[in-house]
Amino acid sequence: MVATSIAAAVADLETQLDTARRAGVAQGQEALERDQLVRHLSTRLRLLRRFSLDLCLGRMVPADGDPVYVGRLGLSAPDGRRLLVDWRSPAAEPFFAATPADPRGLRSRRRYRWTNGYVTDFWDERLAPGDETPLALDDDSAFLASLAEGRSGRMQDVLGTIQADQDAIVRAGSRGALVVDGGPGTGKTVVALHRAAYLLHADPRLGEGRGGVLFVGPHRPYLAYVADVLPSLGEESVRTCTLRDLMPEGATAVEETDLEVARLKGTATMVGAVEPAVALYEEPPTASLLVETSWADLWIGARDWAEAFGAADAGTPHNEARDDVRDALVEILVDQVDEVPREVLRRELRRHPAAPRRRRQREDAEEVERERISGVVDRLLEAGADPDEGVGLVTMLRHDDLRDQLVDLGGLPEPDPDHRAGPFAHVVVDEAQELTDAEWQMVLQRCPSRSVTVVGDRAQSRRGFPEPWGERLRRVGADQARVATLTVGYRVPEEVMAAAAPVIRTALPDANVPLAVRRGGRPVRHGSTGELADVLTAWLAEHDEGTACVVGRAGAVPPLPDAVVRSGRVRVLDPVLAKGLEFDLVVLVAPDAWGDGIAGAVDRYVAMTRATRELVVLTGGARR
């Protein structure tokens, strides 16, 4: 029945999508609504095609009713009978929230594990009081076995294994700031991603027409790692980025190496000092400036500077005013030359090396559009137009002035449009413990409602994080933050966590170290850096799937054998870039050289807890 209904739903969606795409619509609101419909239909169609029967996550049996099946999305039979309830709907909440202590009206729950379209495992939990003993989280549990599965280059699908404490956070209201605090392996990132998908579905105030949801991650490898999760949850409208991406200049920003200067730049005090400091340089220059062009050398004098600086309206932000000043300067220079067509000279001046990058890109886009229109006109003329047609349209098309009139510059996209400028209805920030006060201001400016989900672990802050979350957020303008704490570690094996806990507690005695619920079966191994190739070669030979990561500073990691590189299953990362990721095998290279302060301890702790099965620590000493 489910397979038949999925096939019918796919056919129906294909028809609807084809109709929507063929519909001729006008500009404005009608076109916007058509585009939104196409995106919605396309997302649902991709989800049905990708998962098919795998859409079903499991079932729950109420104490006084028939079984209810929960899916990635809702699905009905042709006769209207409900086959699957959407995981985000209120009807599905008991499936995730029920526990033996609070069964939520359920008698039992079954979760499925799918592989290539087949159920390869399932586990039942008896929830009603007085019924059979609930399934314990022991080493033989199918649930824990699913947590220990081999990793790939992308985050695994975990919707079917969301636990009650995690689900409560996912479904928490969107008003104000919610902090999700938890140590390594507690599922913070899982919660953050599922919460983004849930809120878009459940809260109409957060829809794309109201600003949508922005998800901010720590770095590019992290975003690549989690890229499949939101689409698998039925959401493709969430914007994702790193902090650097929030500003167009972020891609070329150079990291500050002086720690004290970096600290000062990250303070709110520095942010407040920037605007008055910039204002000091908004006075027009008095010195003359030579501007060389292909036709003549042009000069800008003190009176020209004053006239150009007066072109911007009072109160215009500095960067916008700079464009107004430049436009005025271009016109002043164009007025100095009579022998050259004014538009030709304007184009050259706007492409001057000193012109703003965005303005040059805009000019380049205009030139491309002109060439495209000119090519269309040339093809029309070559198609057999009558050369003796006289003063008609074809004759006029031979002249540049009409060709220029055909160019719709207003329809060109703006270069580097700032899609991340906001405002957004909700912002999710992962690894938020690393944000400075200045970075928090940059984030919160994009979310005036202060509806944010803050995900992090104070013990993983390289700069140190002595104050409570509430105090930190109050300082940056997010008052009355709620804090939800995750304490159970599902991902990191007990053996690894036992080795990592002393590393962080030496520097931060009150670190929120999670309680690991499973054993990996292999003790942490130690050796020398010269054994790296042997460790990786042996691991690849023993495991047909899964991923490994070598974590070390640049220059400290020995070259890897060609066979290891060709396997495509081993990565080499700096400790900072390992944050937020997970691997079956993690090999630390010379971690004792990562520093003695808080930053060094955090780097070691974070790197160790990336392991989901095995951890190997290699130092410069002899094997132990």
N, C-alpha and C positions, 0 to 999 in steps of 0.2 A: 504493500500500500504506500509506504513512504517513497520507494523508488519510483513508482508510477506518478505520485504527486509531484516529486521533484522534476521528472521529465515534463509533466504538464506545466509546471511553474516556469521552467526554462523556456519552453515554447511560447508561453504567454508573454514573458518578459522580452523575448526577442522581437515579438510582434509589436509590443508597446514601444520598445526602443527604436525600432525601424520607423514607426509612425511619428514618434517625437522628433527624430532626426530629419525626416522629410518635411515636417511642418514648416510652412513659410510664416515667419513671425516678424513683427516690426521691431523697432529699436526699443530700448528702455525696459520697463518692468516686465513686459511680455517676453522679451528675449531672455531676461534674467531668470524668470520662472521656468522657461523651457530648458535652459542650461542646467538649472538645479534638478529638474526632473530627469534629464539625461544622466547626470551624475548619480542620482539615487538608483535609477534602474540599472545602470552599468555596474555599480558596486554590488548590488544584490545578485545580479547575473554572474559576476565573477565568483562570488562566494559559493553559489550553488554549483557552478562548474568545477570549482577547485575541490570542494569537499564531498559533494554528493551524499551518500549515506553517512559519511563521517560527520555530517552536521549534528548528529545526535550525540550529546554528551553523556547522557545517562537517564535514569528514571527515578522517580520518587513515588512511594506508595503511601497515601494518606491513611490515617487510622480508620477512617470511615468512608473511603471512596476508592475509585479506580486508579490505576497507575497513571502518572503524568510524566511525559517524556520532555526533556529539556534539550533545546538545540541552540546552535549559534545564531539562528534567527527563527522567527515563527513560521510555521508551515501548516496549511490546511488541506484536507482532502477535497476533491471536486464537489462533494456533497456538503462542504462547509464544516465538516467535523475537524476539530483541532487535533493535529498530529504531533506538533512540536510547539512548545512555548518558548519565546525568545528569552535567552538567558538574562537579559536586562530588564525584563518585565517583572512587576510585583509578584505575579503568579509563580515565577521561578525562584524567588528569593529563598524559600525554605530548603530548596535543594542544596544551596551553598551554606546557609546559615545554621541549619539544624546540627545539634550535638546531642550526645546522650543525656547531658544535663538539661538541655532545652531542645526537645525534638521538633518543635514548631508544628505539632500536629501530624508528624510523619511516623509511620510504622517502620519503614526501611528506606534505604537509598542504595542505588547501584550506579557505579561509574564505569564507563567503558574506556578501553585503550584501543585505538585503531592503528593499523599498519597497512598501507596500500589498499584501503577500502574494506578491510576485514577487521572484525573484533578479535584482537590477539590476546586480550586479557580483560578482566573486570574484577571489581571487588565490591562486596556487599557489606553494608553496615546496618545492624539492627538498632533501632533508635527508641522504640516504644518502651516505657518502663515495664519491667517484669518479663520482657521478651528475652531472646537469646543474648548472651554476652556480646557487647559491642566489639567490633574489630579493633584490636590493639595495634598501635603503630610499632610493630616489631620488625626484626630483620627479614621476616618472611612475607611481610605485607606487600601486596601487589602495588599499593600506593607508593611505598618507599622504593620498590623496585623501579617504578616509573621515574622517580627522581634520580635514580642512579644510571639512567640510560646514557649512552654515548652522546657527546655534544657535537654539533656541526658549527659552521661559520655563522649561523643565525640562531637567535634565541628560540628555544623549543616552545611549542604550543602547550600552554599549561592551563587553559581555561577549565578543563575537566577536573583539575586537581586543586582549584582555589579552596582554601580552608576558611572556616567560619570567621576567624579573627581578621583575615585579609578581606573577606567579602563585606564585613561590616564597614571597613574603611572605604572600599570601592563605592558603596551605596550611600555614604554619608552625604549630607546636604552640601550644596555648593557655596553657600553664603560665607563670606569671610575667609580667613586663612586656616587651613587644616595642615598640620605637620604630621608626616608619617616618619617616625623615628625607629630605626632598627639596625642591628648589626649585619655583618655579611651573611648572605644566604637566607635571610628572613623573608625575602620576596618583595622588598620595597619597590623595585623596578616593575615587577609584575603588577603590583597593586597600582602603581602610577599609570601604567599603560591601560589597564582595564578600567580604571577610574575615568580616564579621558574618554574612552569609548562609551562608558555607562552614562556619564553626565550629558554628553551630546544627545543621547537617545532619550534620557529621562527628564531633562530640564530644558523646556522650550526657550528659556531666556538665554541659552548659550549657543543657539543655532548659528549657522554661518551668516545669516542675515543680521544677527545681533553682534557679530564680531568673531564668533567661533572660539576654538580652543588652540592655544599655543603650547607646545611641549618643548622644553629646553633641556638638552642633554649636555654632558661634560665635554665631549669631543667627538670627532668624526667616526673613529672606529666604533664607538658606542652606538651612534645613530645607525650605522650600517648593520650592527649586530641585532638591533631591535626592529629593523625595518619591516619585517614580515608580520609583526604582532598585531598592529592596529588593523591592517587589511583583513587578517584572519578573524578579527572580531566584528567585521562588518563596517569598519570606519575608515574612510580614506580622506576625510576633510580636515583632519587635525594637521596643523602646520608643525613641522619639527625643525629644530635648528640647534646650534651651539650658541654660547654667549658671544663668540666672535661674529657669528652671522647676524646678530642684532643690529650691527652697524655696517654700512657698505665698506668702510675702511678697515673692518676687522680682519679681512683676509691678509692684508699686508702689514698688520700691526706686529711689531717686534716685541718679544717678551723682555720685560725689565729685569736685568740681572742683579742690580743693586737692591738688596732686600729692604733697606730702609726707604729708598726712593719708591719701591713698589708698594710698601705699606702706606706711605703718604698719598700716593696716587689712588689708592683704594679707599680712602676715607671720604666721608660726606663733606668734610671741611674743604678738601681739594675741589670737589664738585662745585661747592658754593663759591669758590674763589675764581673759577674759570671764567664766568661771564664778565665780572668787572675787569679781569685781566685782559680779556679780549677787547673790551671797550676802549682800553688804552690805545689800541692799535687801529681804531676806526676813524682816526683823524686823517684827512687827505694829505698825501705827501706834498712837499714843496719842491723837491728836486725834479728836474726834467727827465724824461725817459725816452730813449730811442727805440722805435719799433721798425724792424726791417721787413719789407715785403718784396715780392717779385718785381714790383713796378717802381717803388720809391721808398726812401727812408722817411718815416713819419715821426713826429715828435709830440709827446704829451707834456704840456707845461703845467705850472701851478694852478692857473685858472681852469684848465681842462680837468685836472684832478678834482678841484672844488665842485665844478659843475656835475661831474659824474657821481661823486659821493652824495650829492643832493638828490639824485634820482630815486633813491630808496626811501620809502615812507618811514616815518618815525615809528619805532617799535618793531620793525621787521627783524626777524631772527638773523643772526650774523651770516650764516651760510646762504640764506635766501637773498639777503641784501648784497652779498658779494656778486651774485649773478646779475642783479639789477645794475650794479656799478659797472660790471664788465660790458653789459649791453650798451650802456651809455657811452663808455669809452670807444667801443667799436663804431658807433655812429659819429662820434667826434672825429675819429681818424678817417672814416669814409668821406666826411665832408671836406677833407683836405685834398682829395684827388678828384679831378674832373675827367681825366682821360680814360679811366677804367670803369666799366659798368659797376654800379654800386653793389649789386648782389654778388658779383664775382669777388670783389674785394672783401665783402662781409664773410664769405665762405672761408677765404684764406685766413683772415684774422681770427675767426672762431676755431680754426684748426691749429692755431699757433701753439707751440709746445707749452707755453705758460697758461693756456686755457684750461679750465677745469675739466677733469676727465669725463664727467657726465655730459657736459656741453659738447665736447668733441664727439662722444658717442651719438648724441642726438643729431649732430650735423652729418655724421657718417650714415646714420639711418635715413636721413632725408635724401642724401645723395643716392643711396641704393634704391629708394623709392622712385626717384626721378629717372634713374637708368632703367628701372623695370617698366615704367610707363612709356618711356621712349622706345624701348624694345617692342612693346605691344603696338605702338603706333607704326613703327617701321614694318612690322609683320602685316598690319592692315594695308599699308601702302603697297607692299610687295605682293599682296594677294590678288592684284589685278585692278586696282583703282584706276579710273580714267584720268590720264595726265592732262587732258583738255577739259576737265570738268569745270574749270573756271574759278569763280570765287566761292565755290561750295565748301563744305566741311573738309573734304579731303585736301583741298588746297591750303586751308587754314592749318591743318594738322602738320603741314610741312614747316611751320614756323615755331620757334622755341617758345614764344610767349604763350601760345595756347597749350602747348605741352606742359608748361609749368602750371597752368591753371588746372590741369587734370590731376595734378599730384595732390592727394588728400593728406596733408601733413598732420591734420588733427586726428587722423585715424592711426597714426603710428604709435606703437607702445613707447612709453617712457623708458629710456635706458636704465637698467638696474632698478626697476620699480621696487620701492621699499615695502614689500608685502608684510614685513615683520614689524612695521612701525606701530601697528595697532590702530585703534584700541581693540583689545581682545576681551571677550566676555569672561574667560577663565584662562589661567596660565598654570601649567604644571612644570615644576623645576626639580629635576633629579640631581643627585649629588650636590644638594644645595648648601651643604656645610662649607663648601669652598668659596662661596660668593662673598665678595667684599661689600662694604656698605655702598660704595659707588656702583657696583654691579647690581645690587638690589634696587637702587634707584632707577637704573636703566630698565630693569624688568618691570617694576611697579608702575613706571610711567606708561607702560603699554597696557595696563590693566587698572583703570581708574576705580573700578568697583572693589578692588582688593580681594577678588574672589580667586584664591590661589591654593594650589596643593604643593606643599613644600616637602620634598622627600630627601632624607639624608641620615647621616650618622655622625654625631659630634666627634666620636672617636676616630673618624677617618678624615678629619680636617688637618691638612698639612700645616696650616698657620696656627693651629690651636683654637679651641672653642670652649672657653671657660664658663661662659654664662649660659643660662637656660635658653631654649628656643624662643620662648615668649619674650624674653628681654631683648634678644637679638632682633626679632621682627618688629617689636615696638619701636626700637631705635631707628629703623628704616621706614616706618610709616604703616606697618600692618599690625593694627591693634587687636587684642582679644583673640589671639590664635589658640585654636584647640590642638592638643597634642595626642596622637594615637601611637602607642608603642608596640612594636613587634618584638617578641623575645624568643621565639622558637626558630631555630635554624634548620631549614629543610635541605639546603643545597650542599653545605660544607660537611664532610664526614667528621665524626667525633675525633678521630686521630689527628686530623689537620687542625681542628679548632683547639684541641688540647695543646698543640705546639704553638699556635698563634696567640693564644690568650696571654701568656706571660710577656710576649713581645710588646703588646700594646699596653698592658697594665703596668709595666715598668715605667712608662712615660705618663700614662693616664690611668691612675688607680681606679677611677670611677667609670671606666669605659663600659658601655652597654654590650658586653660579649654575649652572643646568643647561646641558648642551650641546644646543642646538636641532637637530633633525634635518630640518626642512623650512623652505622659504622661502615667504613669503606673497605675494611678487611686488609688494608696494607698500612704498615707503620710508615711514618715519615722517614725518608732515607737521607743520609748525608754523604758527601764525597768531595772530591776536588774538582776544580773547573776543567781540568784535563780530561775528565770522564764524560763531558757533555755529549760528545758524538756517540759514545757507547750507550749512554742512557737513552738517547733518542732512537738510535737504530734498533736497540732491543725492544723498546716500547712499540715502535711501528711494526716490528715483526710479530709481536704478540697480539696486537689489536688491529683488526681489519677496518675498524671505524673509530670515530672519535677525533678529538683535536688536542693538540699540545701547545704550550706556550713557554718560551724561554724569556724570562724577565730579568733584565740587567741594564746597566748604564751603557751608553754608547762607548765603544772601545773596549769594554770588559768582556763581551761575549765572543768566544772563539768562532771562527768561520764554521758553518755547518757543512757536513758532507753533501755532495750533490744529490745523492739518493734521498736524503732527508728533505732537501729543498724541493725536489721534484714531487714528493708525495703530496704536497699541497695541504698537509694537515698540521704543519708546525709553523707557528708565528714567533717572531722576536719583537718584544715590546719594551719600551722604557716603563719603569714602575708607574709613572703618572698616567700613561695611556692604557694601562691594564685595568684601571678603575672601571667598575661597572660590567666587566666581561667575566666569562667563566669558561673553563677548559677541563677536560678529563685529567690531563697531566700538566702540572706546572713545575718548571725547573727554575729555581732562583740561582742566579750567577753572581757571586761576590756580594751578597746582600750586606755584609759587614762594612762595606765601603760606601753605603748609601747615606751615612751621616749618623751622628749620635743624638741629635735633638729630636724634637717632636716630629719634624718632617721625615727624618730617617726611620723612626719607629713606625709611623703611619704607613710609609711606603712598604716596609717589610710586612706589616700586618695585612695590608690590602693585597699585596702580591701573593702571600701565602694562602689567603682565603679565596683566591680565584679557582682553586682546585676543587673539583667535584669527585675525584677518585683518588689520585695519587699526588704526593708532593715530594720533590727532591730538592735539597739545598746543597749547592756546590760552592765551596770556598777555596781560598788559595792554599789551605792546609792539606794534610794527608787525610785519606779516607778514614771515617770513623764508623 
